[in-house]
Amino acid sequence: MDRVDEITVAIEHLPPDEYRRLVDWFRERDQAEWDRQMDADSAAGKLDFLFAEADREFDEGSARDWPART
């Protein structure tokens, strides 16, 4: 059995409160990785096309509020 299998078995035997803590930890870790990747992509100019598209839509008058106003 490899480490992932061992961890999986251990997770399956966690009490609900400890399982919830682990899920929260994974979500926070995943979100932090997402943020790091977005920051790196932005700094590298990989998202510039989104700003250009927004500017173009604004200039054309086709930009809309987001979230939509109700």
WOKA-V555685 format. One line per field, one symbol per residue. psi: psi as a letter, one per 20 degrees, with the letter a starting at -180 (. if undefined). burial: 1 if it has 24 or more other ideal C-beta (glycine too) atoms within 12 Angstrom, else 0. A space follows every 10 residues. Layout:
psi = ???
burial = ???
//
This chain:
psi = prhggggggg gijqqghhgg gggggggggg hhgggggggg gghijijhhg gggggghghi jjqqqpqpp.
burial = 0000000000 0000000000 0000000000 0000000000 0000000000 0000000000 0000000000
//
